[in-house]
Amino acid sequence: MHTYWDTKGEIIDPYLELLNKAAITTGEYCDAPDNCEVSISFMDADDIRTLNRDYRGKDEATDVLSFPVSEALAMGPSISLGDVVICMEIAKQQAKEYGHSLERELAFLVVHGLLHLLGYDHETPEDEAEMCAAQNDILAKLSLQR
């Protein structure tokens, strides 16, 4: 799995190695082809709120959004899964609220966003249980349990 990062001025260098490992571990867990790629961006609360409003009809900031690439665009030498957008402000708030490290929260958001791109969802209780189990398994492999 290849990852492309856009930090929009936010300093994430201390977290890049861990977050790349989270992306690769998620791809391996889901048996994604080796030639997959994903773009991961970090935005502030105002920008992610705009995306959430425009694409999901929810006029509020959120922690992570996933935008899958259509199958027609995913073909080629590498398979683009799509984009994951993370709000660093909300990630910091949630890490504090949940009482764990920012590293754990950012890894969780990368895993969560990628699982959406790889077909997981949480629309039904059964789907949510499956997605939660996958998230927990992947974070355990990264030694980032709660």
C-alpha positions in Angstrom: 0.0 0.0 0.0 1.3 3.4 -0.9 0.2 6.5 0.9 0.3 10.1 -0.1 0.1 12.8 2.5 -1.1 16.4 2.4 -0.7 18.1 5.8 -2.1 21.6 4.9 0.4 23.2 7.3 -0.1 20.8 10.1 3.1 19.2 11.4 2.6 15.4 11.3 6.1 14.3 10.7 6.4 12.7 14.1 3.4 10.5 13.3 4.2 9.6 9.6 6.0 6.3 10.3 3.2 5.0 12.6 0.4 6.2 10.2 2.1 4.6 7.2 2.4 1.4 9.3 -1.4 1.7 10.2 -2.2 2.0 6.5 -0.1 -0.9 5.4 -1.4 -3.1 8.3 -5.0 -2.2 7.3 -4.3 -3.2 3.7 -2.7 -6.5 4.7 -5.6 -7.2 7.1 -8.1 -6.7 4.3 -6.0 -8.6 1.7 -5.8 -5.4 -0.4 -3.5 -5.8 -3.5 0.1 -4.5 -3.0 -0.4 -1.9 -5.7 -3.1 0.0 -3.8 -2.6 3.6 -3.0 -4.5 6.1 -0.9 -4.3 9.8 -0.3 -4.5 11.0 3.3 -5.0 14.7 4.0 -5.3 16.7 7.2 -7.7 19.6 7.4 -8.8 22.1 10.0 -12.4 21.9 11.4 -13.8 24.6 9.1 -12.5 22.8 5.9 -13.7 19.3 7.0 -17.0 20.8 8.0 -17.4 22.2 4.4 -16.6 18.8 2.9 -19.0 17.1 5.4 -21.8 19.5 4.4 -21.2 19.4 0.7 -20.8 15.6 0.4 -22.8 14.2 3.3 -25.4 16.9 4.0 -24.1 17.2 7.6 -23.2 20.8 8.4 -20.8 20.0 11.2 -17.1 19.2 11.6 -16.2 15.5 11.9 -13.0 13.6 12.7 -12.6 11.6 9.5 -14.1 11.4 6.0 -13.5 8.8 3.3 -14.0 9.3 -0.4 -13.7 6.2 -2.5 -12.6 6.3 -6.1 -15.0 4.9 -8.6 -14.0 1.6 -10.2 -13.5 3.3 -13.6 -10.8 5.6 -12.1 -9.2 2.9 -10.0 -7.7 0.9 -12.9 -4.0 1.3 -14.0 -0.6 0.3 -12.7 -1.8 1.1 -9.2 -5.2 0.9 -7.7 -6.4 4.2 -6.1 -8.7 3.4 -3.2 -9.6 7.0 -2.7 -9.0 9.7 -0.2 -9.1 9.9 3.6 -9.4 13.3 5.3 -8.7 13.7 9.0 -9.3 16.7 11.2 -6.3 17.2 13.5 -8.2 19.5 15.8 -10.9 16.9 16.5 -8.3 14.1 16.7 -6.6 16.1 19.5 -9.9 16.6 21.3 -10.9 13.0 21.0 -7.6 11.7 22.2 -8.0 13.9 25.3 -11.6 12.8 25.8 -10.9 9.1 25.4 -7.7 9.3 27.6 -5.3 7.9 25.1 -2.4 9.3 23.0 -2.8 11.4 19.9 -0.8 8.7 18.1 -3.4 6.1 19.0 -6.2 8.4 17.8 -4.6 9.3 14.5 -3.9 5.6 13.8 -7.5 4.8 14.6 -8.7 7.4 12.2 -6.4 6.2 9.4 -7.6 2.6 10.0 -11.3 3.7 10.2 -11.0 5.7 7.0 -9.2 3.0 5.1 -11.7 0.3 6.2 -14.4 2.5 4.7 -12.5 2.6 1.4 -12.0 -1.2 1.6 -15.8 -1.9 1.9 -16.5 -1.7 5.6 -19.3 0.3 7.0 -21.3 0.8 10.2 -24.8 1.4 8.9 -26.3 -1.7 10.7 -25.4 -3.2 14.1 -23.9 -6.2 12.4 -21.8 -4.1 10.0 -20.7 -1.9 13.0 -19.7 -5.0 15.0 -17.6 -6.3 12.0 -15.9 -3.0 11.5 -15.2 -2.5 15.2 -13.7 -6.0 15.4 -11.5 -5.2 12.4 -10.4 -1.9 13.9 -9.5 -3.6 17.2 -7.6 -6.4 15.5 -5.6 -3.9 13.4 -4.8 -1.6 16.3 -3.8 -4.6 18.4 -1.3 -5.5 15.7 0.1 -2.0 16.1 0.1 -2.3 19.9 -2.4 0.5 20.2 -5.2 -1.0 22.1 -7.3 1.2 24.4 
